[in-house]
Amino acid sequence: MASMLDRKSSIAVGLAMIGVVYGVYDNALPTVSDSKAVNPNNPITQQSETSARWVSGALVVLVSVVTRDPTVFVLGGSAVVAFSWMHRHANLYNPSSGLATMPRHRQTVEAGVAATAGDAGVMIGVGGTY
């Protein structure tokens, strides 16, 4: 299939798609700095990032199909991947340790701190590893 756009227009529409993807992520999520400042693995941030990824990805595919131009898809898709990675990494960042932490079901709880048990929603004992 031949592209409906010439080379200059193709790049301009691709750059516009980067702006659209930025706008979707900007409206759907807090800033990367704000995500890094709170506790890691926030489920609301995870759900918002997933929604932003699907919406911006769908917009990129829609415009790419309408224009039949691979440059639009490559530039817009690259922006989706970049913004998704930035926000996912920020959500895994632990401000107390300064490192990214992977989510896990078994977590160490310090003595004197009560925690809820993941998906079960029940209180677990105080102290120790569960």
C-alpha positions in Angstrom: 0.0 0.0 0.0 1.2 3.4 -0.9 1.3 6.1 1.8 -1.1 8.9 1.5 1.5 11.4 2.8 4.7 12.8 1.3 7.9 12.6 3.3 7.6 15.9 5.1 4.0 15.4 5.9 4.7 11.9 7.1 7.3 13.1 9.6 5.0 16.0 10.7 2.1 13.6 11.4 4.5 11.3 13.2 5.7 14.1 15.4 2.1 15.1 16.0 1.4 11.5 17.2 4.3 11.9 19.7 2.4 15.0 21.0 -0.9 13.1 21.2 0.7 10.2 23.1 2.3 12.7 25.5 -1.1 14.4 26.0 -2.7 11.0 26.8 -0.1 10.1 29.3 0.0 13.6 30.8 -3.8 13.6 31.4 -4.0 10.0 32.6 -1.1 9.8 35.0 0.8 11.9 37.6 4.2 13.1 36.7 7.2 10.7 36.8 8.6 12.6 39.8 5.3 12.3 41.7 5.2 8.6 41.0 8.7 8.1 42.3 7.9 10.0 45.5 5.2 7.6 46.8 5.3 4.0 47.8 6.2 1.6 44.9 3.7 -0.7 43.1 0.7 1.6 43.4 -2.2 -0.4 41.8 -4.0 2.8 40.8 -0.9 4.0 38.9 -0.6 0.6 37.3 -4.2 0.7 36.1 -3.9 4.3 34.8 -0.7 3.4 32.9 -2.4 0.4 31.3 -5.3 2.6 30.2 -3.0 5.3 28.8 -1.0 2.7 26.9 -4.1 1.2 25.3 -5.7 4.5 24.4 -2.5 6.0 23.0 -1.7 2.8 21.2 -5.1 2.7 19.6 -4.8 6.3 18.5 -1.4 5.6 16.9 -2.8 2.5 15.1 -5.9 4.4 13.9 -3.9 7.3 12.4 -1.4 4.9 10.9 -4.1 2.9 9.2 -5.9 6.0 7.9 -2.7 7.6 6.5 -1.2 4.2 5.5 2.1 5.5 6.6 4.7 3.4 8.5 6.6 6.5 9.7 3.6 7.6 11.7 3.4 4.1 13.3 7.1 4.0 14.1 7.3 7.4 15.7 4.0 7.1 17.6 4.7 3.5 18.7 8.1 4.5 19.9 6.5 7.2 22.0 4.1 4.8 23.5 6.9 2.4 24.5 9.0 5.2 25.9 6.3 6.8 28.0 5.1 3.4 29.2 8.6 2.4 30.3 9.1 5.7 32.1 5.9 5.5 34.1 6.3 1.8 34.9 9.8 2.3 36.1 8.7 5.3 38.2 6.0 3.2 39.8 8.5 0.5 40.8 10.9 3.1 42.3 11.2 2.9 46.1 12.1 6.3 47.5 13.5 4.9 50.8 16.0 2.6 49.1 16.5 4.6 45.9 16.1 1.4 43.9 13.4 -0.1 41.7 11.7 -2.9 43.4 9.8 -5.8 41.8 6.3 -6.6 43.0 6.1 -9.8 44.9 3.4 -11.6 46.9 5.6 -12.4 49.9 7.0 -9.3 51.6 9.0 -8.8 54.8 7.2 -6.8 57.4 9.1 -5.0 60.1 8.3 -5.6 63.8 5.4 -3.4 65.0 4.0 -2.8 61.5 0.7 -4.4 60.5 0.2 -5.3 56.8 -2.6 -6.7 54.7 -2.0 -9.9 52.8 -2.1 -9.0 49.1 -5.1 -10.3 47.4 -6.6 -12.1 50.4 -7.5 -8.8 52.2 -6.9 -10.2 55.7 -4.6 -8.9 58.4 -1.4 -10.9 58.9 0.7 -11.1 62.0 3.1 -8.4 63.1 6.8 -8.9 62.3 8.5 -11.7 60.4 8.4 -12.8 56.8 5.1 -14.0 55.4 
